[in-house]
Amino acid sequence: MKIFLLVAVGIAALAGSACSKAPDCTTEMLAKKAQDMTAALQEAVTKDPAKAADLTAKVQAVTTKYQGTTTADEACKAYDELITAIKG
């Protein structure tokens, strides 16, 4: 669970770094994507705790890719990639 919390903090920082310059991805959409990602991560780790390290690596890779994003659209893309990586 400690790994999960570290990942969640990293993702929250990613979402917080995105401003709402583009109307295509709203604050509400970001919040929903964050919830979806958190739920998917919790489900994956609960289902198979042995995959926690692998999931953490995937999440960190996507987080690093989108670190310093400046638009909500980029943050939405990051969440979409994270959800795909977690469920994949």
Phi, psi and omega in degrees: 000332178298319178299316180301317180295320178296319179295315181299321178295318178297320180290320178298321178295321178299311181295323180292337181280345182272130176262170186263054178289324184255131182283350183296328180237110185272169176300322179296320178295319178298317180297318180295316179296322178297317178296316180298317180295317180297317179297317180296319180294315179299316181297316181295317182288323178292320182292319182214086182303335180294339180274359184303316181294318179296315179296320179298317179298317179297315181296318179296322179297314179292319179300317179296318180302320184258007180301134179083015179297150183241356180236155177294326178301317179295321178295320178297318178299320179298314179298318179300317179295321180295314181298318178297316180296320182290317182281338185287000000 
